[in-house]
Amino acid sequence: TGEWRDAHFCEYGNARMIRTERWKLIVRYPPHAGDELYDLRADPREAVNRIDDPASAPVVPGLRSRLDAFFERYGSPYRRGVDPLPSFNDSGLW
């Protein structure tokens, strides 16, 4: 079986995601438009969104920083799903 990498990153539509062995953070654009945070050890089925849980709050800045740094370095301006928003819906989610 394969060895676990430190983190996995994904971009789909208006969302970007970082997943570590324990945590999964989904950030939707525009920022804070329905973000999600899951503790995969305690909740492997991702049933409880902990984004507003004060006990989980310290985890978010580090994950968010890693997510932003990854897409700053590896993101392609020709294949970005989050910027700019489509002209037919410039004020809401896709």
GROMACS elastic network, one bead per residue, 0.5 to 0.9 nm:
[ bonds ]
;  ai    aj funct       b0    kb
    2     5     6  0.89540   500
    4     7     6  0.81722   500
    4    20     6  0.89967   500
    4    21     6  0.76756   500
    5     8     6  0.71630   500
    5    20     6  0.80855   500
    5    21     6  0.83906   500
    6    19     6  0.86304   500
    6    20     6  0.61096   500
    6    21     6  0.72807   500
    7    18     6  0.65436   500
    7    19     6  0.54551   500
    7    21     6  0.72617   500
    8    17     6  0.79741   500
    8    18     6  0.56403   500
    8    19     6  0.51340   500
    8    20     6  0.65429   500
    9    16     6  0.74265   500
    9    17     6  0.55149   500
    9    19     6  0.65189   500
    9    67     6  0.72859   500
    9    70     6  0.78871   500
    9    71     6  0.87192   500
   10    15     6  0.82461   500
   10    16     6  0.56339   500
   10    17     6  0.50507   500
   10    18     6  0.66732   500
   10    19     6  0.86494   500
   11    14     6  0.76858   500
   11    15     6  0.57884   500
   11    17     6  0.63375   500
   11    80     6  0.80115   500
   11    81     6  0.70517   500
   11    82     6  0.83541   500
   12    15     6  0.53738   500
   12    16     6  0.63994   500
   12    17     6  0.85054   500
   12    80     6  0.88620   500
   12    81     6  0.64301   500
   12    82     6  0.83408   500
   13    16     6  0.81966   500
   13    28     6  0.88818   500
   13    80     6  0.85109   500
   13    82     6  0.65619   500
   13    94     6  0.72263   500
   14    27     6  0.84247   500
   14    28     6  0.56222   500
   14    29     6  0.54261   500
   14    30     6  0.78998   500
   14    80     6  0.89881   500
   14    81     6  0.56759   500
   14    83     6  0.82415   500
   14    85     6  0.81694   500
   14    93     6  0.69656   500
   14    94     6  0.64532   500
   15    26     6  0.65637   500
   15    27     6  0.55411   500
   15    29     6  0.62890   500
   15    35     6  0.87100   500
   15    81     6  0.76971   500
   15    82     6  0.68671   500
   16    25     6  0.82950   500
   16    26     6  0.57504   500
   16    27     6  0.53151   500
   16    28     6  0.64800   500
   16    29     6  0.83693   500
   16    67     6  0.77302   500
   16    71     6  0.89346   500
   16    81     6  0.88729   500
   16    82     6  0.82227   500
   17    24     6  0.70878   500
   17    25     6  0.55915   500
   17    27     6  0.62552   500
   17    28     6  0.87560   500
   17    67     6  0.71514   500
   18    23     6  0.80464   500
   18    24     6  0.57827   500
   18    25     6  0.54235   500
   18    26     6  0.67383   500
   18    27     6  0.87474   500
   18    63     6  0.69924   500
   18    64     6  0.80919   500
   18    66     6  0.79881   500
   18    67     6  0.59932   500
   19    22     6  0.76124   500
   19    23     6  0.57216   500
   19    25     6  0.64558   500
   19    26     6  0.86141   500
   19    63     6  0.86585   500
   20    23     6  0.51604   500
   20    24     6  0.63198   500
   20    25     6  0.88829   500
   20    40     6  0.88074   500
   20    63     6  0.88375   500
   21    24     6  0.83186   500
   21    40     6  0.74297   500
   21    41     6  0.81482   500
   22    38     6  0.82997   500
   22    39     6  0.58708   500
   22    40     6  0.50550   500
   22    41     6  0.56432   500
   22    42     6  0.86413   500
   23    37     6  0.71228   500
   23    38     6  0.57031   500
   23    40     6  0.55900   500
   23    41     6  0.79138   500
   23    59     6  0.84608   500
   23    63     6  0.85297   500
   24    36     6  0.79041   500
   24    37     6  0.56318   500
   24    38     6  0.51560   500
   24    39     6  0.67827   500
   24    40     6  0.70216   500
   24    46     6  0.88481   500
   24    63     6  0.85815   500
   25    35     6  0.75145   500
   25    36     6  0.57372   500
   25    38     6  0.66476   500
   25    51     6  0.84246   500
   25    60     6  0.75576   500
   25    63     6  0.69990   500
   25    64     6  0.76769   500
   25    67     6  0.88291   500
   26    34     6  0.86096   500
   26    35     6  0.55444   500
   26    36     6  0.50168   500
   26    37     6  0.64307   500
   26    38     6  0.88284   500
   27    30     6  0.88288   500
   27    31     6  0.68875   500
   27    32     6  0.68766   500
   27    33     6  0.77881   500
   27    34     6  0.74764   500
   27    36     6  0.67235   500
   27    37     6  0.88056   500
   27    64     6  0.81101   500
   27    67     6  0.89686   500
   28    31     6  0.58070   500
   28    32     6  0.63314   500
   28    33     6  0.55172   500
   28    34     6  0.62088   500
   28    35     6  0.56456   500
   28    36     6  0.85418   500
   28    82     6  0.82141   500
   28    93     6  0.81719   500
   29    32     6  0.69020   500
   29    33     6  0.61456   500
   29    34     6  0.86206   500
   29    35     6  0.87832   500
   29    82     6  0.61507   500
   29    83     6  0.82084   500
   29    85     6  0.85350   500
   29    92     6  0.87185   500
   29    93     6  0.71368   500
   30    33     6  0.59377   500
   30    82     6  0.79308   500
   30    83     6  0.88412   500
   30    85     6  0.84461   500
   30    91     6  0.84509   500
   30    92     6  0.76150   500
   30    93     6  0.73695   500
   31    34     6  0.83629   500
   31    35     6  0.79516   500
   32    35     6  0.55075   500
   33    92     6  0.86519   500
   33    93     6  0.76656   500
   35    49     6  0.88185   500
   35    51     6  0.68184   500
   36    49     6  0.56439   500
   36    50     6  0.68911   500
   36    51     6  0.53667   500
   36    52     6  0.87664   500
   37    46     6  0.86519   500
   37    48     6  0.83366   500
   37    49     6  0.54322   500
   37    50     6  0.50958   500
   37    52     6  0.85497   500
   37    56     6  0.83962   500
   37    60     6  0.79078   500
   38    41     6  0.88217   500
   38    42     6  0.85938   500
   38    43     6  0.69548   500
   38    44     6  0.81815   500
   38    46     6  0.58264   500
   38    47     6  0.80492   500
   38    48     6  0.66885   500
   38    49     6  0.56165   500
   38    50     6  0.58403   500
   38    51     6  0.76918   500
   39    42     6  0.56132   500
   39    43     6  0.56448   500
   39    44     6  0.72977   500
   39    46     6  0.75689   500
   39    48     6  0.83310   500
   39    49     6  0.84454   500
   39    50     6  0.75251   500
   39    56     6  0.85366   500
   40    45     6  0.74632   500
   40    46     6  0.68400   500
   41    44     6  0.58712   500
   43    46     6  0.54353   500
   43    47     6  0.65570   500
   43    48     6  0.69666   500
   44    47     6  0.79550   500
   45    48     6  0.85123   500
   46    49     6  0.70954   500
   49    52     6  0.77778   500
   49    53     6  0.83440   500
   50    54     6  0.84011   500
   50    55     6  0.85907   500
   50    56     6  0.65288   500
   50    57     6  0.83226   500
   51    54     6  0.83111   500
   51    56     6  0.71833   500
   51    57     6  0.70786   500
   51    60     6  0.79424   500
   52    55     6  0.87972   500
   52    56     6  0.78216   500
   52    57     6  0.72168   500
   53    56     6  0.54472   500
   53    57     6  0.63127   500
   54    57     6  0.50089   500
   54    58     6  0.79173   500
   55    58     6  0.72964   500
   55    59     6  0.88677   500
   56    59     6  0.57722   500
   56    60     6  0.73402   500
   57    60     6  0.56234   500
   57    61     6  0.79050   500
   58    61     6  0.66558   500
   58    62     6  0.78649   500
   59    62     6  0.59123   500
   59    63     6  0.64938   500
   59    64     6  0.87280   500
   60    63     6  0.52560   500
   60    64     6  0.58782   500
   60    65     6  0.84392   500
   61    64     6  0.50448   500
   61    65     6  0.59628   500
   61    66     6  0.85899   500
   62    65     6  0.51319   500
   62    66     6  0.62818   500
   62    67     6  0.86086   500
   63    66     6  0.51808   500
   63    67     6  0.61143   500
   63    68     6  0.86517   500
   64    67     6  0.50045   500
   64    68     6  0.61212   500
   64    69     6  0.84949   500
   65    68     6  0.52353   500
   65    69     6  0.60711   500
   65    70     6  0.85533   500
   66    69     6  0.50888   500
   66    70     6  0.60621   500
   66    71     6  0.87523   500
   67    70     6  0.52369   500
   67    71     6  0.64731   500
   67    72     6  0.85879   500
   68    71     6  0.54011   500
   68    72     6  0.59936   500
   68    73     6  0.85891   500
   69    72     6  0.50206   500
   69    73     6  0.61547   500
   69    74     6  0.85141   500
   70    73     6  0.52800   500
   70    74     6  0.59209   500
   70    75     6  0.74279   500
   71    74     6  0.50666   500
   71    76     6  0.81221   500
   72    75     6  0.58215   500
   72    76     6  0.86986   500
   73    76     6  0.87813   500
   75    78     6  0.86873   500
   75    79     6  0.75758   500
   75    80     6  0.69298   500
   76    79     6  0.52888   500
   76    80     6  0.61279   500
   77    80     6  0.55407   500
   77    83     6  0.84357   500
   80    83     6  0.62083   500
   80    84     6  0.82699   500
   81    84     6  0.78720   500
   81    85     6  0.80563   500
   82    85     6  0.63032   500
   83    86     6  0.83508   500
   84    87     6  0.83194   500
   84    90     6  0.82671   500
   85    88     6  0.84017   500
   85    89     6  0.68634   500
   85    90     6  0.54111   500
   85    91     6  0.79986   500
   85    92     6  0.83471   500
   85    93     6  0.82441   500
   85    94     6  0.77089   500
   86    89     6  0.55574   500
   86    90     6  0.58810   500
   86    94     6  0.77590   500
   87    90     6  0.54200   500
   89    92     6  0.59886   500
   89    93     6  0.74693   500
   89    94     6  0.69512   500
   90    93     6  0.82141   500
   90    94     6  0.87955   500
